[in-house]
Amino acid sequence: MASPISDDKKVRRRMQVLSLHLGANKVSPMSLIGSNICLSGEESELPEEDPVFNDRSNALFRMVAGKHRSIHEPILYYFRQHPELVNPVEMLKDEHRELTMRQLEAIVWEIGLRPLTLLSQDPAKYFALTEAVGHVDLSLGIKLGVQYSLWGGSVINLGTQKHRDKYFEHIENLEYRGCFAMTELHHGSNVQALQTTATFDKETDEFVINTPNEGATKWWIGNAAVHGQFATVFARLILPSSGSAGDTDMGVHAFIVPIRSLQTHAPLPGVEIRDCGFKVGLNGVDNGALRFHHVRIPRDNLLNRFGDVSKDGVYSSPLPTLNKRFAATLGELVGGRVGLAAGSVGVLKAAATIAIRYSLLRQQFGPPNKPEISILDYQSQQCRLLPMLASTYAFHFATDYLVDRYVEMKKTLDDEVIADVHALSAGLKAYVTAYTAKSLSICREACGGHGYAAVNRFGSLRNDHDIFQTFEGDNTVLLQQVSADLLKQFKKKFEGRALTVTWNYLRDSMGTYLSQTNPVVTHRDGEGHLRDPNFQLDAFRYRTARLLQTAAFRLRKLTKQHGSFEAWNLCLNHLLTLAESHIETVILEKFIHAVNRCDDKTAKSRLKLLCDLYALDRIWQDIGTYRNQDYVAPNKAKAIQRLVEHLCHEVRLVAKELVDAFGIPDFILRAPIGLKSRQYSEYSHIVGF
């Protein structure tokens, strides 16, 4: 069990909370951090000589890092002024957890940001906040997400006004620290099969929360092991029957369950709390396990937006079926996937910055009797790192679009937008986090032995980020959701219609499909043609459409032979490839759109270069598919390979400018080999020279 919070810490917390209630959170940024930084959301004025954001006149910087300066700058400057709150290279688990909590308190109590207000009123700024704190430490980003996106988000999105009135301010100011208790030891992604129960007791007007068996233990619950005082518990709502028919299971609902005393911080009666212990990464987050032994909570603690129970035990819902209620409940939690996709891009930006700056600095070999050359001048290093840099930019614009769609969804509640955000967030979260996980290892290897030094951060970034592939839904499960959505649209369009209609769909969805597959076009290999965004998009869409059509036909045939479940399983790899192809198409579409809307000539040429490299590298990586379908002739395939290598060379010439545009200051990046200057001297200083 966690030990109670010390008296001095409780006093400090109460003073800080009181100051927030009295409006003292609106502190002077000048007095707070020594710079004239505005916290109100307006553009801030910074000293021109300050090295942190001195690239802000650069158009690339404005497009990539400058969009949310009003959120990023106060956080980054605060941690510059408080190096004692920046993570050391070596730290014990318990120390890391306490430091992460102190960092979160500083963001709310000292910088004066209001994350839950941002989440509910301006989600784009909330996700910008999570990216900035993730650069400080990924554990801090996850800790913030647990408190506000998961615990706070579940209360405001699944509850009603009575819950907002009772909990909002307390969650906002960290007076009520909470958990999100969905995952169980025996069930993770299959939320509908959760086993924890919440049985209504009409006599006392209470729900009884119970863990019926070991497999129903809530597991990996962030904030539970040490700091959490409340939990949003997902449990099966059970209504006892007065007759002989037996109890009625109304499906999974969410309940607010206090787990620790607000006075002593001791676990409450009936609540067992255990520490999940040291993890591969993210050890600043106190993951715990929870069991409930007939814990009673008031009926009002049911988060009742989509389902309610009256005092008489009568269930009511604005949605007609259990499946619709379940879908609506999970749909409201999609913001977690949006945040993980955007946060993963932030990790990729940091890793790419470190690896590329070091590759520009490090010299190795060269022509006889001439100076050594930068290792980024070697084609092998370019083809290793620079398509990754292009992908980083591509993912940035794609997740920007996802955030915009999420904001639109929250404003309009439009069914079509909700469906789009659900599928897109699942796909982008899965695709981007998987790509980033692989790229972190590539960056480490590209920096040789120095990449293995803990101080250069690839190890911690890799370990901390790895779980992003599992958070908020396992990536394999999420990609299946994307494929299911595509197949659903396909079925709607072609149910009971002739096979020729399917081919018309393929033609229509690719625009110029018929002209693209004639022998003249399949052999075209000129640079102008290959760098034409119309060719690139047509190629991506063609691949997706063919995969969708063949998947639909295979499933139809196999379902007749084996049933729907076995048919899906037999086509699973096909379906995962379909989902990835679709997401890559969306990413390219948004990258091309970003290039077209850029109004600075130099920045636009840089973005076009990166966009072409992203598109052609992805085509080359799957060239077998295009060759097998006679979409690309042999001479054209060779031309694509040569052009990818040429584009890598062109990107190398502006690589420093491109990573600088990410706007990650040296004191936040911290890896000595990835700093803007004095890399070797800083690295030597680390070991005592």
N, C-alpha and C positions, 0 to 999 in steps of 0.2 A: 504494500500500500504506500501511496505517496505521503510524505510527512506534511503536517500543516505548514502553512505559510508563516514566516517569522513575523513578530509583532511590528517591527520597524517597516517591513515591506507592506504590511496591511495599512499602516498609517500613511505611508507614502502614496499607496494606491487611492485611499479615501480622499486625501488632499488633492490629488490630481483629478479624480472624478468630480469633486466639488468644484474645482476651478472650471471644469468643462460646463457644469450646470450653470455656473454664474457668468459664462461667456468668456472666460479667460483664455479659451483655446485660440482666440483670435489675437495671437501674440504678434509683436512687431517682427517681421522677418529680419530686419536690419539688426535688431538687438539679439535675435535668436542665433543667427549664423553668420553675422558679419558681412552680409552682402544684401543688396537691395533687391530681394527676390519676392515677387508678389505671389501670395497663396490663393488669391481670389479667382484665378482662372484667366486673368488678363496677361498679356505679354509682359515679361519681366525685363528689367534693365540690368545688365551685368557689366562689370568693369571690362573695358576692351582688352586690357592686358591679361585678363584671367584666361588660363590655358584650357579650361574645361570645355567651353562652348564657343571658342573663337572661330570655329568653322561655320557659324550660323548664317553667314552671308552666302555660303556655298549652296547652290540650288539642290544638289543631291542631298546635302545635310537637311535642308528644309523639308524635302519629300520623305526622308527616311526617319531621321531622329528629331526633326524640329516640330513635328505636328503637335506634340504634347509637351512642349517645353515647360509649360506652367505647372505640370505635375512632376516631370522628371527632375528639374533643376533644384527645387527645395530639398528633395530627398538626397540627391547626390552631393549637394553642398553641405548638408547637415552631416553626413558621414565623413566628409572631408575634414570637417571641424572636430569630429569626435572619433579619432582613430581607435580609441579604446573599445568602440562598439563594432569595429571591423574584425571579421574572423581571423584568428591566427591560423597558421598552417597546421599545427598540431593542437588538438583539443579533445578532452575526454567527453563522453556522451552527456553526462549530467551538466557539465560546464557549457556545452554547446546548447543544450535545451534552455538554460537560464539566460544565456546571451541572446538567443533568438527571441525569447519573451521580452527582454529589455529593449531589443531593437524594435519590436512591434509596439511596445509602449511609447517609445520615442516618436514613432511615426504619428501616433494618435495624440499623445499628451504634449509633446514638445514641438513637433513640426506643425501640428494642428490640422492634419488631414482627417477627413471623415469618410472612411471607405464605404460604409453601408449606405450613406447618402449618395455617394457617387454610383454605387451599384444600382440603386433604385431610380436615380434621376438622370445620370449621365454615364451609362455603362462603358462607353468608349474611353473615358478618362479613368474609370476603375481598372480596365484592362491595361492601360498605360501605366498606372500605379503598380500593378503586379509585375510588369516587365521591369520597371526600375528597381523595385526591391529585390527581384530575382537576380539582378546584376550584383547587388550587395551580397546576397547569399540565397541560394535556392531554398534552403530550409525556411528562411524568412518569408519567401514568396508563398510557399505551401502553407506555412503557419497562418499567414494573413488570409489565404484562400479558405482554409478550414473555418476560421472565425467568422468571416464575412460572406464569402460566396456560398459555403455549405451550411454552416449553422445559421448565420443571419439570413442567407438567401432562402433557406427552407422555411423559416418562420414567416418572412414577408411574402413569399410566393405561394406557399401551400396553406398558409393561415389566412385569417380574415382580419378586419379592422381591429377587433378586440385584441388580437395577438400583437399587431403592430403597436397599438397604444401601450400595451403592457411591457413589451420587450425591446422595441426598436432602440431607444436611447441607451438602455443598459448594455445592449450588444455593441452599439456604436462606440461607447467610451470604455469598453473592456471591463465593465463592472460585472457583466454576465459573460463568462467565457465558456464556449460551448464546443460540442462535438457533432459529428454527423454519423450516426450509427446505423448504417445500412448493411455493409458486408458482414457475412457470417462465416464461421470456420468451414462449414460444409457447402455454403452457397455464396458465390461472388457475383458473377455476371448475371446469373439467373435469379433476378430479384423477385419474380413472381413465385418462386419456390422457397422464399424465406420462411423460417419456422417459428421465430419469436411470436408470441401471442399477446394480444391486448383484449382481454375479455371484459365486457361491460357488466358492472354490478348495479342493477337498478335500485337496489335497496339503499346503497350509499352514494349513488350518482357518481361512481368512479370507474375508471378502467384499471384492470389488474394486469400489469406487465410481467410476463414470465418467460424464462428461458427453459423450454421443455426438455432439452437434451444437450449433450456436449456439442453436437454439430451446430446448434443454434447460437453458440457463443458469438457475440459481436467481436470482430477481429480486425486488426489494423486500424483502429479508430483514432485518428489524429486528435491531439489535445486531451485524450482520455487518461493517459498514464500519470500525468502530473498536474496540468493546469485547468482542465475542464471542470465546470460546475453544473452544466446542463448537457443534455444530449437530445438531438432529434432522432428518435428511435423509429425505425421502420418495422412494423409488426402486422400480423394478420388480425384484423378486427373481427372479434367473435361476439355474436349476439346469442345469449342463451335462449333456448326455447322453453316456454311454459308447459308445453305438451310433451308428447312422446317422440316428436319428429327429430329431436337432436339439435345441437347448436348449429347456428348458421354462420358460415365463414364468408365475410364480405370482402375478402381480399386484402392486399397490403395497403396500409395507411401510415401516416406519420404522426408521431406523438412527441410532445415536449416532456422529457423526464428529467427532473433534478437528480444529479448523481453525487454531489458533494454539498456539505453544509456551507452556506455563505459566511457563517461566523467562524467555524473552526477549520474548514476545508477538508474535514474527514468524510470518507464515504458514508452515504446515508444508509439507513437500515434496509437490508434486502439487496443492496447493490454491491456486487463484487467487482473489484478493479484490479487488473494485473498489467504489468509492463511487458510489452512485446520485445523489449530489449534492443540490443545493438543491431543495426541494420547495415546492409551494403552501403547505403548512402542516406542522406537526409536525416542525420542523427540529431539535428536541432529540433526535429518534430517528435513529440512524445506520443508515439503510437501505443495504444493500449487495447486490452480485451475486456469486455463487459459481460457480466451475467446478472440477470434480474430474477430475484426469488419473490414472486408475488408482491411486486412493488405497486402501491396504489397511487394513482394520480387523479386529479379532478377531471371531470368530463370535458371541461373547457380546454384542457391540454391537448385534445385532438385538434390537429391542424386541418380545419374543416372546409377548406375552399371547394373541394370536389366531393366531399361526402361527410355527412353529419349524423349525429345520434341525439335524439331528444331525451329529455329526462325520463320519459316513459319507455325508452328503449326502442324507439321507432327510427329506422334508418331512412335518410333522404339524400338525394344527390341531384344536381342539375344535369348529370350525364346518365344515360339509360342503362349501360352495361358495365360489368366489372372490367372488361378489357378497355373500354373507353376511359374509365376512371384511372386505370393504371397508366395508360398512355399519356393522359393529361398530367398526371403526377410526375412522371419521369420527364415529360416535355418541359416542365417548368425548371428542371435542374440542368438543362442543356448548357447553361452558362459556364459550368465547370469545364466542359469540353472546349468551349471557345477560349477560355483562359489558358488551358494547357497547350492548345495549338499555338497561341500567340507567345506564351512563355517559352515554348520549345524553340521558336524562331529566335528569341532573345539569347538562348544558350548557344545556338548555332552562330549567331553574330559574334559572340565573345570568342568562341573557339576558332572561327575563321580569322578573326582579327589577330589572335595570338600566333596562329600558324603562318599566316601570310606575312606579318611583320617580321617574324623570325626568319622566314625563307628569303625575304629581301635583305636582311642583315647578314645572314650566314654565308660565307664564301667557301667554296670547295673546288679545288682543281681549276682547270682552265687550259687555254691553248699553250703550247710550249713557249717558254721564255716570255710569257705575258702574265699580268696579274690574275689571281683567282677570280672566278665569277660567282655571282649570287646563285644559290641553289634554286631560286625561282626562275633562273634563266634556263634551267634544264627542262626539256620538254616533258619528261616523266613527272617532274614536280608540278609543272603547270597543269598537266592533264589530271593530276591527282587533286589539286586544290581549287583550281579556278572554275570548273563546272560546279563545284560546291558553292563557291562565292556567288555564281549566277543563280543557283537554286535558292540561296539565302535571300537574295533580292526578290526572286519569284514568290517565295513563301511569305515574305513581308507584305507584299501587295495582296496576295490571296487572303491572308488572315485579316488584313485591313478591311477587305471586302466582307469577310465573315462577320467581323465586329459590326460593320455598318448594317448588315442584314439583321443581326441580332437586335440592334437598337431599333430598327424598323419593326421587327416582330413585337418587341415590348410596347411600342407605341400604338401599333395598329391592331394587334391580335388577329391579323388576317390568317385564315387557315392555310392558304397557299404559301405564305411566307414562313409560317410555323413549320410546315412540312419541309420546305427548302432548307431552313436553318438546321432542323434535326438531322437531315441526311448530310448536309455540307459540313456541319461541325463534327459528326462522326467520322466522315472521310478524311477531312483535313487533320483532325487530331491524330488519327491512326497513321496517315501517310507521313506527316511532318515529324512526329515523334520517332517513328521507325528510321526515317532518313537521318535525323539528327543523331540518334544513338550510333548508327554505323559511322557517321562522319566524325564523331568524337574520337573514335579509335584511329581513323585515318589521319586526323590532325596530330594525334600523339605520335604515330609512326613517322609522319612527315617531318617531325622535329627531332627525330633521332633520340639519342640518349638524354638530351636536355628536356625532351617532352616527358621523360619518365620522372623527372624531379617533381615532387609534390608541390613545390612552390610555384611551378609554372601551370598548375591548376587543371591540367587535362584529366588527371585521376579523379579529383573531386567533382569536376563537371560531369564526367562520364558516370560516376557512381550515383551522384545525386539525380541526374536526369534519367537514368535507366528505367526507373519505376514509372516514368511518364507513359511508357508503353502499356501500362496496366491500369493506372489511375483512370477513373471515370469511364470504365469499360475497357476490357482487353481489346487490343487492336484487331485481332482476328475476328472477334465478335462484331466490332464496329464496322469493319469492311463488309461483313455479310449484311448488315443493315443497309449499307449503300446499295449493294447489289439487289437486295429485296425491293428497295424503292424503285430502282431502274426497271426491274422486271414487272413491278406493279404498274408503272406507267406504260410499259410495252404492252401488257395484257389489256389495259384499258383501251389502247389505240387500235389493237388488232384482234380483239375477241371475236371469233367466228368469221373472220374475213379471209379473203383469198391470200395465198402465198405471195402473189405479185405485189400486194399492198406492202408487205414487209420490205421488199426490195425498193419500192417507192420511198418508204421511210428512210432506208439507208441513203438513197440518193438525196432526198430532201435535207436530211440532217447533216450531210457533208457539203451541201451547196453545189460544188462542182465535181461531184463524185465521178460522173460518167467521163468528163474530160480528163480527170486525173488518172484514170486507169487505162487510157488508150496508150499504145506502144510509144507514141511520140513523147508523151508527157512522162511516162515511167523511165524514159532514157534521158530526160533533160537534166543536165548537171551543172549548168551555169550558176555562178555565185548569186546573181540577181534573183534567179528563180528560187534557189535554196534559202535565201534570206528573206523571201517574200512571206509576210505573216499569213497570207491566205493559203500558201502551200503548207506551212507549218500546222496551222489549225486544221486544215483538211486532213492531213495525215493523222493527227491525234484523234479527230472525230471519226475518221474511217475505222481506225483500230477499235475504238470503243463500240461503234455501231456493229461491227462484225462480231465482236465478242458477245455483245448483248443478244444478237440474233441467234448465234450458235448456242449460247447458254439456254435461251428460251426453248429452242427445239430439242436440245438434249434433255432438259428437265421434263418436257412434255412426254417424250418417249420413255424415259426411265421411270417416271411416275406410274405409267400404265403397267410397267413390269414389276416394280419394287415398292411402290408407295411413295408418298411425298418426302418423308424424312430421309429414307435411304437414297432417293434420287438426289436430294440436296447434298447429302454427304458425298456421293459419288462424283458430283460436279464441283466440290468445294474449292479446289485449287483454281478451276476455271472462273468461279465467281469472285474469288479474291483478286485475280488478275483483272477482271472486268472493273471492279471497284477502283483499283489503283489507276487503271487507264482513264476512267471517268474523272477522277480527282486531278490527274495530271493535265487533262484537257481544261478543267476549270482554272487551274493555276496558270496555264499559258494564256487563257483568255484574259485573265485579270492583269497579267504582266503586260500584254499587248495594249490593254486599255491604259495602263499607267504610262507607258511610253507615249501614247497618243495625246494624253492630257498634259504632258510635261511641256511648259512654255519656255524653257531655257534651252537654247540650241546646244550648248556643250553638254549639259546634263542629259538631254534627250539622246544625243549620240552615244553617250556612255550606257544609258539604259537599253538602247536598241542593240548595242553590242552584247550586253549581258543576256538580253531576251533571246537573241539568235543563238547564243551559246547554249542556253538552257534548252531551247526547243530541239536543236540539232543533236545535242548530246543525248537527249532522251530518245530521239529516233534511232541514233546509232546504238544505244544500249539495247534496243529491242529490234535491231535490224533483221534478225532472223524471221520475226513475224512479218515484216514488210516484204522480205524476199519470198517467203513461202506463199504469200498471197499475190505475188507479182505486182505489188504496188511500187516497188523500187527495183530497177534493173541493176545488174552488177556494176556497171560504170557509175551509176548514180550513187550506189552505196559507197564506192570508193571515194567519190567526190565529197560525200557527206563526212567521211572520216577525215579527209585532208582538210576540209573547211573547219571542222571542230578543232583540229590541232592549230590551224592558223588563227582562229578566234581566241584560243587560249593564249597565244603569243600576243595578240592585240590587247587582251585584258591585262596581261602581265604589265604592260607599259603604264597602266593607270591603276594598278592594284592597290597601291598605298592610298590614293585618293578615295577609292571605293570603300575600303575598310574604315578609313577615318570618318566617312559619312555616317557610320553607325553611331558615332557620338558617345562612345564609352570612354570616360576619362581614365587616365592611367591609375589614379588612386582607387578606382573601383575595379578596373581590370586586374590589377595587382600582379599579374604574371611578369616577372622581370624580362623574359625573352620577348614579350608581346608589347612592351612599352613603346611610345613614340620615339624616344631617344634614350641614350645612356643605358642601353639594355645590358651590355656586358658589365659595366661598372656596377649597376644595381644588382646584377646576379652575383658578382663577386662579393659585394657588400653583405649579401645574405649569409655567406659562410664565414664572414669575419675579416675579410681583407679591407 
